[in-house]
Amino acid sequence: MHIKLQSTVGGFDASFIKALTKFETVMIAKGFDPSVYVISKDRPQFTSLPFFVRPGGDGFDYTVFVEGESFTVTKANDLAFLGYFEQLCAGAIYGRPSGGGVWRAIRRFFARIGQWFDAPLYGKPKKKSK
């Protein structure tokens, strides 16, 4: 079974599909079920950034859905997103999930992402040491 792909802006790159197939093979070997993942590719919501900030264009919004949870990230192209997604999953996929199995690892993964999103934009100022 494969990760489900959907797009409102055209298909995914052939190189992305090939790389994703290899990643799915690793997921299956580690006990993960790729069929519970859905990746959606859409136009970005916020494209008003100046060109020098986004020299590659607006990119795309990629949303990953797993078991009722989701997150969205904007990346320049399909392979950039796949690299980002693999990095996020690396601990759970390539490491050994501790005694709660695969779903516990996925819940920890989404909890970690949630902490990033809930973090304040600016932290408390650090005290200067004398």
BAFI-3210 file (N, C-alpha, C; in Angstrom, 3 decimals, decimal comma, padded with zeros to 6 digits):
// residues 130
n [1|2|3|4|5|6|7|8|9|10|11|12|13|14|15|16|17|18|19|20|21|22|23|24|25|26|27|28|29|30|31|32|33|34|35|36|37|38|39|40|41|42|43|44|45|46|47|48|49|50|51|52|53|54|55|56|57|58|59|60|61|62|63|64|65|66|67|68|69|70|71|72|73|74|75|76|77|78|79|80|81|82|83|84|85|86|87|88|89|90|91|92|93|94|95|96|97|98|99|100|101|102|103|104|105|106|107|108|109|110|111|112|113|114|115|116|117|118|119|120|121|122|123|124|125|126|127|128|129|130]
n.u [000,841|000,370|001,406|-001,140|-001,655|-002,633|-003,646|-004,221|-003,041|-001,919|000,087|002,509|006,113|007,994|010,441|009,996|007,987|009,410|011,426|009,755|008,622|010,818|011,163|008,758|009,187|011,159|009,646|007,705|009,372|010,146|007,856|005,782|002,705|002,253|-000,151|-001,841|-001,170|-001,723|-000,833|-001,147|-001,032|-001,043|-001,842|000,058|-001,092|-000,270|001,177|002,383|004,967|008,020|009,916|012,717|012,830|011,712|013,105|012,750|010,142|006,667|006,269|004,743|001,987|002,184|000,333|000,183|-001,637|-002,442|-004,070|-006,212|-004,770|-002,857|-000,461|000,879|003,171|005,140|006,931|009,493|009,467|008,547|010,569|012,015|010,092|009,817|012,348|012,239|010,056|011,059|013,122|011,638|010,375|012,476|013,465|011,440|011,107|013,686|014,968|014,576|011,445|010,386|009,046|006,079|005,227|004,428|002,335|002,509|004,952|004,261|002,362|004,064|005,645|003,797|003,178|005,624|005,841|003,615|004,496|006,416|004,825|003,323|005,143|006,429|006,875|008,963|011,328|011,928|014,061|017,551|019,467|022,249|025,464|027,896]
n.v [-001,174|002,296|005,707|008,065|010,402|013,695|016,510|019,929|021,439|020,258|017,365|015,398|015,574|013,278|012,394|012,808|010,919|008,556|008,724|008,805|006,274|004,679|005,599|004,735|001,989|001,720|002,571|000,518|-001,666|-000,982|-001,301|000,545|001,756|002,907|003,545|004,951|007,549|010,716|012,933|016,204|018,565|021,956|025,335|027,983|029,695|032,241|034,450|036,859|037,656|039,426|039,102|038,683|037,336|034,917|033,476|031,252|031,226|030,995|028,494|025,629|024,617|021,941|019,478|017,120|014,376|012,263|009,795|011,513|013,740|016,595|018,549|021,484|022,660|024,997|024,607|024,864|023,026|019,640|017,734|019,137|019,277|016,512|015,885|017,414|016,181|013,574|014,136|014,964|012,583|010,923|010,122|008,435|006,600|005,685|005,271|003,313|002,743|003,156|000,947|001,308|000,872|001,501|003,427|004,907|006,149|007,760|009,439|010,770|012,072|013,918|015,349|016,559|018,240|019,849|021,196|022,858|024,547|025,774|027,276|030,418|033,334|035,090|034,558|034,780|037,436|036,747|036,667|038,694|037,572|038,465]
n.w [000,000|-000,594|000,151|000,055|-002,484|-003,263|-005,206|-005,976|-007,822|-010,049|-010,973|-009,050|-009,160|-011,195|-010,157|-007,468|-006,946|-007,385|-005,373|-003,134|-003,217|-002,520|000,104|001,234|001,174|003,133|005,328|005,508|006,038|008,594|010,022|009,738|008,348|005,276|004,015|005,701|005,554|004,035|001,556|000,598|-001,993|-002,572|-003,712|-002,254|000,691|001,505|-000,481|-000,702|-000,286|-000,999|-004,077|-003,732|-001,337|-001,885|-004,130|-005,786|-006,563|-005,559|-004,426|-002,862|-000,779|001,370|002,841|005,389|006,366|009,035|010,708|011,672|012,453|011,375|009,506|007,959|005,567|003,751|000,858|-001,698|-003,827|-004,846|-004,142|-002,210|-000,211|000,340|001,385|003,740|005,023|005,368|007,176|009,400|010,039|010,570|013,157|014,138|012,032|011,150|013,530|016,555|017,666|020,997|023,566|022,848|020,391|016,925|016,650|018,947|018,526|016,354|017,558|019,370|017,515|016,344|018,652|019,166|016,936|017,456|019,742|018,635|017,092|019,060|020,396|021,628|019,552|020,117|022,575|026,164|027,185|027,481|030,459|031,064|031,830|034,284]
ca.u [000,000|001,169|000,933|-002,095|-001,263|-003,685|-003,137|-005,118|-002,205|-001,208|000,689|003,800|007,239|008,348|011,540|009,381|007,297|010,451|012,026|008,727|008,498|011,929|010,871|007,685|009,804|011,792|008,561|007,127|010,374|010,201|006,567|004,815|001,761|002,174|-001,496|-002,559|-000,708|-002,220|-000,077|-001,897|-000,237|-001,941|-001,229|000,293|-002,086|000,324|002,174|002,676|006,358|008,756|010,611|014,046|012,665|011,303|013,639|012,291|008,709|005,840|006,290|003,463|001,648|002,060|-000,324|000,274|-002,693|-002,236|-004,925|-006,941|-003,843|-002,284|000,369|001,113|004,444|005,330|008,254|009,672|009,121|008,204|011,722|012,317|009,135|010,122|013,501|011,746|009,204|011,940|013,817|010,686|010,066|013,708|013,565|010,486|011,269|015,012|015,334|013,754|010,433|010,411|007,972|004,661|004,923|004,450|001,381|003,060|005,978|003,569|001,794|005,173|006,034|002,871|003,324|006,823|005,488|002,711|005,284|007,049|003,819|002,845|006,233|006,298|007,705|010,164|011,487|012,302|015,458|018,519|020,176|023,683|026,312|028,977]
ca.v [000,000|003,499|006,984|008,661|011,730|014,478|017,820|020,849|022,255|019,378|016,186|015,450|015,274|011,860|012,118|012,741|009,626|007,528|008,838|008,462|004,818|004,160|005,927|003,830|000,685|001,809|002,637|-000,823|-002,510|-000,608|-001,568|001,621|001,534|004,134|003,839|005,836|008,906|011,419|014,158|017,086|019,660|023,052|026,660|028,561|030,680|033,570|034,604|038,279|037,955|039,960|038,100|038,349|036,412|033,639|033,512|030,108|031,323|030,891|027,157|024,963|024,159|020,489|019,096|015,692|013,905|010,939|009,453|012,668|014,834|017,121|019,741|022,065|023,352|025,523|024,297|025,335|021,986|018,337|017,094|019,886|018,806|015,132|015,951|017,924|015,136|012,490|014,597|014,929|011,194|010,146|009,513|007,333|005,610|005,090|004,850|002,225|003,242|002,457|000,005|001,522|000,544|002,492|004,518|005,762|006,966|008,765|010,431|011,591|012,901|015,038|016,152|017,376|019,302|020,746|022,055|023,875|025,515|026,482|028,056|031,857|033,846|035,617|034,050|035,759|037,861|036,062|037,545|038,793|037,211|039,446]
ca.w [000,000|-000,782|000,670|-000,876|-002,948|-003,901|-005,572|-006,677|-008,706|-010,973|-010,373|-008,380|-010,040|-011,313|-009,229|-006,143|-006,846|-007,275|-004,045|-002,157|-003,238|-001,703|001,498|001,659|001,401|004,455|006,304|005,634|006,696|010,009|010,658|009,522|007,260|004,476|003,520|006,617|005,272|002,856|001,292|-000,281|-002,552|-002,947|-003,845|-000,921|001,123|001,618|-001,541|-000,847|000,043|-002,147|-004,885|-003,214|-000,218|-002,473|-005,490|-006,573|-006,784|-004,360|-003,861|-002,667|000,565|001,476|004,078|005,667|007,252|009,604|011,841|012,177|012,731|010,136|009,560|006,647|005,408|002,401|000,310|-003,075|-004,802|-004,284|-003,508|-000,984|000,788|000,720|002,276|005,016|005,595|005,816|008,380|010,506|010,365|010,729|014,474|014,274|010,970|011,103|014,884|017,082|018,585|022,275|023,806|022,609|019,021|015,862|016,844|019,999|017,878|015,541|018,483|019,844|016,378|016,244|019,868|018,981|015,985|018,160|020,624|017,794|016,680|020,237|020,984|021,363|018,470|020,758|023,936|027,180|026,984|028,328|031,386|030,775|032,979|034,499]
c.u [000,891|000,572|000,007|-001,648|-002,467|-003,156|-004,212|-004,354|-001,422|-000,553|001,989|004,887|007,531|009,477|011,031|008,725|008,317|011,074|011,026|008,541|009,608|011,674|009,769|008,224|010,467|010,722|007,977|008,084|010,455|008,861|005,538|003,930|001,622|000,762|-002,298|-002,159|-001,370|-001,388|-000,853|-001,012|-001,193|-001,158|-001,017|-000,753|-001,523|001,440|002,601|004,107|007,075|009,596|011,964|013,977|012,336|011,789|013,178|010,820|007,963|005,928|004,891|003,255|001,471|001,445|-000,248|-000,808|-002,351|-003,175|-005,629|-006,076|-003,293|-001,351|000,611|002,429|004,523|006,771|008,284|009,248|008,907|009,375|012,152|011,366|009,482|011,329|013,101|010,939|010,045|012,688|012,896|010,429|011,289|013,801|012,663|010,745|012,618|015,505|014,470|012,716|010,471|009,097|006,549|004,285|004,902|003,539|001,838|004,129|005,345|002,963|002,883|005,637|005,121|002,903|004,531|006,540|004,577|003,441|005,956|006,045|003,313|003,909|006,046|007,263|009,026|010,210|011,809|013,744|016,374|019,212|021,656|024,458|027,479|030,321]
c.v [001,244|004,681|007,577|010,083|012,415|015,877|018,635|021,687|021,400|018,233|016,455|015,085|013,777|011,495|012,036|011,382|008,514|007,540|008,447|006,956|004,164|004,413|005,028|002,436|000,641|001,825|001,250|-001,746|-002,225|-000,766|-000,468|001,282|002,826|004,510|004,732|007,296|009,440|012,699|014,963|018,259|020,730|024,332|027,227|029,611|032,093|033,702|036,053|038,644|038,508|038,881|037,714|037,412|035,011|033,557|032,352|030,163|031,137|029,526|026,603|024,681|022,652|020,190|017,586|015,359|012,496|010,778|010,665|013,858|015,338|018,277|020,193|022,814|023,843|025,267|024,674|024,307|020,657|017,688|017,819|019,465|017,398|015,088|016,409|016,849|013,975|012,888|014,563|013,500|010,377|009,453|008,310|006,227|004,910|004,641|003,685|002,822|002,442|001,748|000,434|001,261|001,756|003,674|005,449|006,682|008,067|009,842|011,349|012,552|014,125|015,912|017,074|018,521|020,321|021,684|023,167|024,964|026,336|027,365|029,540|032,295|034,374|035,096|035,165|036,183|037,127|037,074|037,529|038,418|038,178|038,797]
c.w [000,000|-000,040|-000,380|-001,210|-003,571|-004,152|-006,269|-007,691|-009,702|-010,231|-009,638|-009,390|-010,048|-010,357|-007,795|-005,938|-006,644|-005,879|-002,952|-002,080|-002,419|-000,226|002,047|001,957|002,777|005,542|006,561|006,374|008,193|010,715|010,538|008,334|006,454|004,054|004,468|006,414|004,010|002,736|000,256|-000,706|-003,076|-003,165|-002,452|-000,587|001,103|000,585|-001,707|-000,458|-001,182|-002,829|-004,298|-002,010|-000,742|-003,924|-006,370|-006,904|-005,469|-003,692|-003,720|-001,190|000,508|002,832|004,208|006,688|007,716|010,786|012,456|012,557|011,402|010,453|008,131|006,653|003,968|001,978|-001,160|-004,116|-004,084|-003,553|-002,233|000,133|001,265|001,661|003,672|005,743|006,122|007,078|009,592|010,977|010,752|012,081|014,624|013,254|011,068|012,474|015,316|018,020|019,881|022,500|023,597|021,184|018,112|016,160|017,954|019,415|017,041|016,440|019,033|018,759|016,275|017,493|019,742|018,020|016,652|019,095|019,830|017,426|017,858|020,869|020,672|020,266|019,014|022,186|024,907|026,944|027,966|029,218|031,043|032,018|033,069|034,444]
res [m|h|i|k|l|q|s|t|v|g|g|f|d|a|s|f|i|k|a|l|t|k|f|e|t|v|m|i|a|k|g|f|d|p|s|v|y|v|i|s|k|d|r|p|q|f|t|s|l|p|f|f|v|r|p|g|g|d|g|f|d|y|t|v|f|v|e|g|e|s|f|t|v|t|k|a|n|d|l|a|f|l|g|y|f|e|q|l|c|a|g|a|i|y|g|r|p|s|g|g|g|v|w|r|a|i|r|r|f|f|a|r|i|g|q|w|f|d|a|p|l|y|g|k|p|k|k|k|s|k]
***
